[in-house]
Amino acid sequence: MSFSILMRGMITVAMTAFLMYHFDNFTLPSFLFFGFCLSHELMKIAAVYAFPILSESKYIGAISLPNSLYLITSIPRLLVAYTIISDNKTSPSSERLFWACFTFVLAMTLLMISETQKAVFMKFNKNVVTSGVFATTRNPEILAEICILAAYTILVNSPLCYLLTAVVCVPILYLVATKKERSLEKEEEWKKYRHDTWMILPKIFGSDIMNIILYIVTVVGAYFLYRNGGVTNLLKA
């Protein structure tokens, strides 16, 4: 399984390098996307070798995603890679590059912490982790993967990339989270833990209504900034 994770992880990296060579595009956005892919896959490989349990069949998570599903989730990333690298003339704004990097670093940090914490707890036969990054969300590793995909798409201003990522990748990751939760239903702590947290999004407040309002405001605010060209253009207006 670990060899499979190693090989499939290099697909997007190798394809990105080929596209950079083919289109002779070695600009900052191309290198940034390549760096995102490479560091993401290297982190997964390092995690698997540091914690072998992450590659075992009994572990259900983003790293142990079946090959068929992993290849499907690679399609949006390859589309983003092609969109960025095939265009030598258009470059993302500095603000777009900033938000892509910020989202990616934040997501990678969350992914590393959550997978490490889960692996350590599983080593001691504790399947339900309720502390640390798992205190507000039951699947922080899935949240991290979604944010990493978001970082890829932020680099390009392409509705097709946004749509493909949302339609293809998010449902697959949601199914992985659902499968993981079904495997934990018989655990003693599960019922209370499920009541106190949300599946993917962090439950910041005790009230569901307050959390829903928070996320609605966040989405509306992000869309408003997007429609107005970002924070920089908004401040200039």
Summary of the structure (lengths in Angstrom):
residues: 237
radius of gyration: 18.6
end to end distance: 53.8
largest distance: 57.4
contacts: 709
relative contact order: 0.11
helix: 73%
strand: 1%
